Amino acid sequence: PDYRQILLLRKIQGFSYEEISKALHLEVGTVKSRIFRARKRLCSFLINDGNIPEFSSSGKMKGGESQ
C-alpha cells in the first residue's frame, strides 16, 4: 500500500476519511487502518534515524528523563 499518499491526503491536504475513501476507491475502514500503519511506520523511521527521541508507554523518554 502507498502509505505516503494516504498520509499526505489526510494530514497535509486535510481530506476526511470519507474523501480519501472515495478518491482511492477504498473502504473507510481500510483508509483508517492504512493511516494508522503509516503513522506507525513514520514514527519508527524517525526514531531509528535518530531524529526524535524514543518514548516509553508512560510518556517518558527512554533513559528516565521526562519530556
Distance bins in CASP14 RR format, pairs under 12 A and 6 or more apart:
PFRMAT RR
TARGET T0000
AUTHOR 0000-0000-0000
RMODE 2
METHOD distances of the structure
MODEL  1
1 7 0 0 0 0 0 1 0 0 0 0 0
1 24 0 0 0 0 1 0 0 0 0 0 0
1 26 0 0 0 0 1 0 0 0 0 0 0
1 30 0 0 0 0 1 0 0 0 0 0 0
1 31 0 0 0 0 0 1 0 0 0 0 0
1 33 0 0 0 0 1 0 0 0 0 0 0
1 34 1 0 1 0 0 0 0 0 0 0 0
1 35 0 0 0 0 0 1 0 0 0 0 0
1 36 0 0 0 0 0 1 0 0 0 0 0
1 37 1 0 0 1 0 0 0 0 0 0 0
1 38 0 0 0 0 1 0 0 0 0 0 0
1 41 0 0 0 0 0 1 0 0 0 0 0
2 8 0 0 0 0 1 0 0 0 0 0 0
2 9 0 0 0 0 0 1 0 0 0 0 0
2 20 0 0 0 0 0 1 0 0 0 0 0
2 24 0 0 0 0 1 0 0 0 0 0 0
2 26 0 0 0 0 0 1 0 0 0 0 0
2 31 0 0 0 0 0 1 0 0 0 0 0
2 34 0 0 0 0 1 0 0 0 0 0 0
2 35 0 0 0 0 0 1 0 0 0 0 0
2 37 0 0 0 0 0 1 0 0 0 0 0
2 38 0 0 0 0 1 0 0 0 0 0 0
2 41 0 0 0 0 0 1 0 0 0 0 0
3 9 0 0 0 0 0 1 0 0 0 0 0
3 10 0 0 0 0 0 1 0 0 0 0 0
3 11 0 0 0 0 0 1 0 0 0 0 0
3 24 0 0 0 0 0 1 0 0 0 0 0
3 31 0 0 0 0 0 1 0 0 0 0 0
3 33 0 0 0 0 0 1 0 0 0 0 0
3 34 1 0 0 1 0 0 0 0 0 0 0
3 35 0 0 0 0 1 0 0 0 0 0 0
3 36 0 0 0 0 1 0 0 0 0 0 0
3 37 1 0 0 1 0 0 0 0 0 0 0
3 38 1 1 0 0 0 0 0 0 0 0 0
3 39 0 0 0 0 1 0 0 0 0 0 0
3 40 0 0 0 0 1 0 0 0 0 0 0
3 41 1 0 0 1 0 0 0 0 0 0 0
3 42 1 0 0 1 0 0 0 0 0 0 0
3 43 0 0 0 0 0 1 0 0 0 0 0
3 44 0 0 0 0 0 1 0 0 0 0 0
3 45 0 0 0 0 0 1 0 0 0 0 0
4 10 0 0 0 0 0 1 0 0 0 0 0
4 11 0 0 0 0 0 1 0 0 0 0 0
4 12 0 0 0 0 0 1 0 0 0 0 0
4 34 0 0 0 0 0 1 0 0 0 0 0
4 35 0 0 0 0 0 1 0 0 0 0 0
4 37 0 0 0 0 0 1 0 0 0 0 0
4 38 1 0 0 1 0 0 0 0 0 0 0
4 39 0 0 0 0 0 1 0 0 0 0 0
4 41 0 0 0 0 1 0 0 0 0 0 0
4 42 0 0 0 0 1 0 0 0 0 0 0
4 45 0 0 0 0 0 1 0 0 0 0 0
5 11 0 0 0 0 0 1 0 0 0 0 0
5 12 0 0 0 0 0 1 0 0 0 0 0
5 13 0 0 0 0 0 1 0 0 0 0 0
5 15 0 0 0 0 0 1 0 0 0 0 0
5 20 0 0 0 0 1 0 0 0 0 0 0
5 23 0 0 0 0 1 0 0 0 0 0 0
5 24 1 0 0 1 0 0 0 0 0 0 0
5 26 0 0 0 0 0 1 0 0 0 0 0
5 31 0 0 0 0 0 1 0 0 0 0 0
5 34 0 0 0 0 1 0 0 0 0 0 0
5 35 0 0 0 0 0 1 0 0 0 0 0
5 38 0 0 0 0 1 0 0 0 0 0 0
6 12 0 0 0 0 0 1 0 0 0 0 0
6 13 0 0 0 0 0 1 0 0 0 0 0
6 14 0 0 0 0 0 1 0 0 0 0 0
6 15 0 0 0 0 1 0 0 0 0 0 0
6 17 0 0 0 0 0 1 0 0 0 0 0
6 19 0 0 0 0 0 1 0 0 0 0 0
6 20 1 0 0 1 0 0 0 0 0 0 0
6 21 0 0 0 0 0 1 0 0 0 0 0
6 23 0 0 0 0 1 0 0 0 0 0 0
6 24 1 0 0 1 0 0 0 0 0 0 0
6 26 0 0 0 0 1 0 0 0 0 0 0
6 29 0 0 0 0 0 1 0 0 0 0 0
6 30 0 0 0 0 1 0 0 0 0 0 0
6 31 1 0 0 1 0 0 0 0 0 0 0
6 32 0 0 0 0 1 0 0 0 0 0 0
6 33 0 0 0 0 0 1 0 0 0 0 0
6 34 1 0 1 0 0 0 0 0 0 0 0
6 35 1 0 1 0 0 0 0 0 0 0 0
6 36 0 0 0 0 0 1 0 0 0 0 0
6 37 0 0 0 0 1 0 0 0 0 0 0
6 38 1 0 0 1 0 0 0 0 0 0 0
6 39 0 0 0 0 0 1 0 0 0 0 0
6 41 0 0 0 0 0 1 0 0 0 0 0
6 42 0 0 0 0 0 1 0 0 0 0 0
7 13 0 0 0 0 0 1 0 0 0 0 0
7 14 0 0 0 0 0 1 0 0 0 0 0
7 15 0 0 0 0 0 1 0 0 0 0 0
7 20 0 0 0 0 1 0 0 0 0 0 0
7 31 0 0 0 0 0 1 0 0 0 0 0
7 34 0 0 0 0 1 0 0 0 0 0 0
7 35 1 0 0 1 0 0 0 0 0 0 0
7 36 0 0 0 0 0 1 0 0 0 0 0
7 37 0 0 0 0 1 0 0 0 0 0 0
7 38 1 0 1 0 0 0 0 0 0 0 0
7 39 1 0 0 1 0 0 0 0 0 0 0
7 40 0 0 0 0 0 1 0 0 0 0 0
7 41 0 0 0 0 1 0 0 0 0 0 0
7 42 1 0 0 1 0 0 0 0 0 0 0
7 43 0 0 0 0 0 1 0 0 0 0 0
7 45 0 0 0 0 0 1 0 0 0 0 0
8 14 0 0 0 0 1 0 0 0 0 0 0
8 15 0 0 0 0 1 0 0 0 0 0 0
8 20 0 0 0 0 0 1 0 0 0 0 0
8 23 0 0 0 0 0 1 0 0 0 0 0
8 24 0 0 0 0 0 1 0 0 0 0 0
8 34 0 0 0 0 0 1 0 0 0 0 0
8 35 0 0 0 0 0 1 0 0 0 0 0
8 38 0 0 0 0 1 0 0 0 0 0 0
8 42 0 0 0 0 0 1 0 0 0 0 0
9 15 1 0 1 0 0 0 0 0 0 0 0
9 16 0 0 0 0 1 0 0 0 0 0 0
9 17 0 0 0 0 1 0 0 0 0 0 0
9 18 0 0 0 0 0 1 0 0 0 0 0
9 19 1 0 0 1 0 0 0 0 0 0 0
9 20 1 0 1 0 0 0 0 0 0 0 0
9 21 0 0 0 0 0 1 0 0 0 0 0
9 22 0 0 0 0 0 1 0 0 0 0 0
9 23 1 0 0 1 0 0 0 0 0 0 0
9 24 1 0 0 1 0 0 0 0 0 0 0
9 26 0 0 0 0 0 1 0 0 0 0 0
9 31 0 0 0 0 1 0 0 0 0 0 0
9 34 0 0 0 0 0 1 0 0 0 0 0
9 35 0 0 0 0 1 0 0 0 0 0 0
9 38 0 0 0 0 0 1 0 0 0 0 0
10 16 0 0 0 0 1 0 0 0 0 0 0
10 17 1 0 0 1 0 0 0 0 0 0 0
10 18 0 0 0 0 0 1 0 0 0 0 0
10 19 0 0 0 0 1 0 0 0 0 0 0
10 20 1 0 0 1 0 0 0 0 0 0 0
10 21 0 0 0 0 0 1 0 0 0 0 0
10 23 0 0 0 0 0 1 0 0 0 0 0
10 24 0 0 0 0 0 1 0 0 0 0 0
10 31 0 0 0 0 1 0 0 0 0 0 0
10 32 0 0 0 0 1 0 0 0 0 0 0
10 34 0 0 0 0 1 0 0 0 0 0 0
10 35 1 0 1 0 0 0 0 0 0 0 0
10 36 0 0 0 0 0 1 0 0 0 0 0
10 38 0 0 0 0 1 0 0 0 0 0 0
10 39 0 0 0 0 1 0 0 0 0 0 0
11 20 0 0 0 0 0 1 0 0 0 0 0
11 35 0 0 0 0 1 0 0 0 0 0 0
11 38 0 0 0 0 1 0 0 0 0 0 0
11 39 0 0 0 0 1 0 0 0 0 0 0
11 42 0 0 0 0 1 0 0 0 0 0 0
12 20 0 0 0 0 0 1 0 0 0 0 0
13 19 0 0 0 0 1 0 0 0 0 0 0
13 20 0 0 0 0 1 0 0 0 0 0 0
13 23 0 0 0 0 1 0 0 0 0 0 0
14 20 0 0 0 0 1 0 0 0 0 0 0
14 23 0 0 0 0 0 1 0 0 0 0 0
14 35 0 0 0 0 0 1 0 0 0 0 0
15 21 0 0 0 0 1 0 0 0 0 0 0
15 22 0 0 0 0 1 0 0 0 0 0 0
15 23 1 0 0 1 0 0 0 0 0 0 0
15 24 0 0 0 0 1 0 0 0 0 0 0
15 28 0 0 0 0 0 1 0 0 0 0 0
15 31 0 0 0 0 1 0 0 0 0 0 0
15 35 0 0 0 0 0 1 0 0 0 0 0
16 22 0 0 0 0 1 0 0 0 0 0 0
16 23 0 0 0 0 0 1 0 0 0 0 0
16 28 0 0 0 0 1 0 0 0 0 0 0
16 31 0 0 0 0 1 0 0 0 0 0 0
16 32 0 0 0 0 0 1 0 0 0 0 0
16 35 0 0 0 0 0 1 0 0 0 0 0
17 23 0 0 0 0 0 1 0 0 0 0 0
17 24 0 0 0 0 0 1 0 0 0 0 0
17 26 0 0 0 0 1 0 0 0 0 0 0
17 27 0 0 0 0 1 0 0 0 0 0 0
17 28 1 0 1 0 0 0 0 0 0 0 0
17 29 1 0 0 1 0 0 0 0 0 0 0
17 30 0 0 0 0 1 0 0 0 0 0 0
17 31 1 0 1 0 0 0 0 0 0 0 0
17 32 1 0 1 0 0 0 0 0 0 0 0
17 33 0 0 0 0 0 1 0 0 0 0 0
17 34 0 0 0 0 0 1 0 0 0 0 0
17 35 1 0 0 1 0 0 0 0 0 0 0
17 36 0 0 0 0 0 1 0 0 0 0 0
18 24 0 0 0 0 0 1 0 0 0 0 0
18 26 0 0 0 0 0 1 0 0 0 0 0
18 27 0 0 0 0 0 1 0 0 0 0 0
18 28 1 0 0 1 0 0 0 0 0 0 0
18 29 0 0 0 0 0 1 0 0 0 0 0
18 31 0 0 0 0 1 0 0 0 0 0 0
18 32 0 0 0 0 0 1 0 0 0 0 0
19 26 0 0 0 0 0 1 0 0 0 0 0
19 28 0 0 0 0 0 1 0 0 0 0 0
19 31 0 0 0 0 1 0 0 0 0 0 0
20 26 1 0 0 1 0 0 0 0 0 0 0
20 27 0 0 0 0 0 1 0 0 0 0 0
20 28 0 0 0 0 1 0 0 0 0 0 0
20 29 0 0 0 0 0 1 0 0 0 0 0
20 30 0 0 0 0 1 0 0 0 0 0 0
20 31 1 0 1 0 0 0 0 0 0 0 0
20 32 0 0 0 0 1 0 0 0 0 0 0
20 33 0 0 0 0 0 1 0 0 0 0 0
20 34 0 0 0 0 1 0 0 0 0 0 0
20 35 0 0 0 0 1 0 0 0 0 0 0
20 38 0 0 0 0 0 1 0 0 0 0 0
21 27 1 0 0 1 0 0 0 0 0 0 0
21 28 1 0 1 0 0 0 0 0 0 0 0
21 29 1 0 0 1 0 0 0 0 0 0 0
21 30 1 0 0 1 0 0 0 0 0 0 0
21 31 1 0 1 0 0 0 0 0 0 0 0
21 32 0 0 0 0 1 0 0 0 0 0 0
21 33 0 0 0 0 0 1 0 0 0 0 0
21 34 0 0 0 0 0 1 0 0 0 0 0
21 35 0 0 0 0 0 1 0 0 0 0 0
22 28 0 0 0 0 1 0 0 0 0 0 0
22 31 0 0 0 0 1 0 0 0 0 0 0
23 31 0 0 0 0 1 0 0 0 0 0 0
24 30 0 0 0 0 1 0 0 0 0 0 0
24 31 1 0 0 1 0 0 0 0 0 0 0
24 34 0 0 0 0 1 0 0 0 0 0 0
24 35 0 0 0 0 0 1 0 0 0 0 0
25 31 0 0 0 0 0 1 0 0 0 0 0
26 32 0 0 0 0 1 0 0 0 0 0 0
26 33 0 0 0 0 1 0 0 0 0 0 0
26 34 1 0 0 1 0 0 0 0 0 0 0
26 35 0 0 0 0 0 1 0 0 0 0 0
27 33 0 0 0 0 1 0 0 0 0 0 0
27 34 0 0 0 0 0 1 0 0 0 0 0
28 34 0 0 0 0 0 1 0 0 0 0 0
28 35 0 0 0 0 0 1 0 0 0 0 0
29 35 0 0 0 0 1 0 0 0 0 0 0
29 36 0 0 0 0 1 0 0 0 0 0 0
29 37 0 0 0 0 0 1 0 0 0 0 0
30 36 0 0 0 0 0 1 0 0 0 0 0
30 37 0 0 0 0 0 1 0 0 0 0 0
31 37 0 0 0 0 0 1 0 0 0 0 0
31 38 0 0 0 0 0 1 0 0 0 0 0
32 38 0 0 0 0 0 1 0 0 0 0 0
32 39 0 0 0 0 0 1 0 0 0 0 0
33 39 0 0 0 0 0 1 0 0 0 0 0
33 40 0 0 0 0 0 1 0 0 0 0 0
34 40 0 0 0 0 0 1 0 0 0 0 0
34 41 0 0 0 0 0 1 0 0 0 0 0
35 41 0 0 0 0 0 1 0 0 0 0 0
35 42 0 0 0 0 0 1 0 0 0 0 0
36 42 0 0 0 0 0 1 0 0 0 0 0
36 43 0 0 0 0 0 1 0 0 0 0 0
37 43 0 0 0 0 0 1 0 0 0 0 0
37 44 0 0 0 0 0 1 0 0 0 0 0
38 44 0 0 0 0 0 1 0 0 0 0 0
38 45 0 0 0 0 0 1 0 0 0 0 0
39 45 0 0 0 0 0 1 0 0 0 0 0
39 46 0 0 0 0 0 1 0 0 0 0 0
40 46 0 0 0 0 0 1 0 0 0 0 0
40 47 0 0 0 0 0 1 0 0 0 0 0
41 47 0 0 0 0 0 1 0 0 0 0 0
41 48 0 0 0 0 0 1 0 0 0 0 0
42 48 0 0 0 0 0 1 0 0 0 0 0
42 49 0 0 0 0 0 1 0 0 0 0 0
42 51 0 0 0 0 0 1 0 0 0 0 0
42 52 0 0 0 0 0 1 0 0 0 0 0
43 49 0 0 0 0 0 1 0 0 0 0 0
43 50 0 0 0 0 0 1 0 0 0 0 0
43 51 0 0 0 0 0 1 0 0 0 0 0
43 52 1 0 0 1 0 0 0 0 0 0 0
43 53 0 0 0 0 0 1 0 0 0 0 0
43 54 0 0 0 0 1 0 0 0 0 0 0
43 55 0 0 0 0 1 0 0 0 0 0 0
44 50 0 0 0 0 0 1 0 0 0 0 0
44 51 0 0 0 0 0 1 0 0 0 0 0
44 52 0 0 0 0 0 1 0 0 0 0 0
44 54 0 0 0 0 1 0 0 0 0 0 0
45 51 0 0 0 0 1 0 0 0 0 0 0
45 52 0 0 0 0 1 0 0 0 0 0 0
46 52 1 0 1 0 0 0 0 0 0 0 0
46 53 0 0 0 0 1 0 0 0 0 0 0
46 54 0 0 0 0 1 0 0 0 0 0 0
46 55 0 0 0 0 0 1 0 0 0 0 0
47 53 1 0 0 1 0 0 0 0 0 0 0
47 54 1 0 1 0 0 0 0 0 0 0 0
47 55 0 0 0 0 1 0 0 0 0 0 0
47 61 0 0 0 0 0 1 0 0 0 0 0
47 62 0 0 0 0 1 0 0 0 0 0 0
48 54 0 0 0 0 1 0 0 0 0 0 0
52 61 0 0 0 0 1 0 0 0 0 0 0
52 62 0 0 0 0 0 1 0 0 0 0 0
52 67 0 0 0 0 0 1 0 0 0 0 0
53 59 0 0 0 0 0 1 0 0 0 0 0
53 60 0 0 0 0 1 0 0 0 0 0 0
53 61 1 0 1 0 0 0 0 0 0 0 0
53 62 1 0 0 1 0 0 0 0 0 0 0
53 63 0 0 0 0 1 0 0 0 0 0 0
53 64 0 0 0 0 0 1 0 0 0 0 0
53 65 0 0 0 0 1 0 0 0 0 0 0
53 66 0 0 0 0 0 1 0 0 0 0 0
53 67 1 0 0 1 0 0 0 0 0 0 0
54 60 0 0 0 0 0 1 0 0 0 0 0
54 61 1 0 0 1 0 0 0 0 0 0 0
54 62 1 0 1 0 0 0 0 0 0 0 0
54 63 0 0 0 0 1 0 0 0 0 0 0
54 64 0 0 0 0 0 1 0 0 0 0 0
54 65 0 0 0 0 0 1 0 0 0 0 0
54 67 0 0 0 0 0 1 0 0 0 0 0
55 61 1 0 1 0 0 0 0 0 0 0 0
55 62 1 0 0 1 0 0 0 0 0 0 0
55 63 0 0 0 0 0 1 0 0 0 0 0
55 64 0 0 0 0 0 1 0 0 0 0 0
55 65 0 0 0 0 0 1 0 0 0 0 0
55 66 0 0 0 0 1 0 0 0 0 0 0
55 67 1 0 0 1 0 0 0 0 0 0 0
56 62 1 0 1 0 0 0 0 0 0 0 0
56 63 0 0 0 0 1 0 0 0 0 0 0
56 64 0 0 0 0 1 0 0 0 0 0 0
56 65 0 0 0 0 0 1 0 0 0 0 0
56 66 0 0 0 0 0 1 0 0 0 0 0
56 67 0 0 0 0 0 1 0 0 0 0 0
58 64 0 0 0 0 1 0 0 0 0 0 0
58 66 0 0 0 0 1 0 0 0 0 0 0
58 67 0 0 0 0 0 1 0 0 0 0 0
59 65 0 0 0 0 0 1 0 0 0 0 0
59 66 1 0 0 1 0 0 0 0 0 0 0
59 67 1 0 0 1 0 0 0 0 0 0 0
60 66 1 0 1 0 0 0 0 0 0 0 0
60 67 1 0 0 1 0 0 0 0 0 0 0
61 67 1 0 1 0 0 0 0 0 0 0 0
END
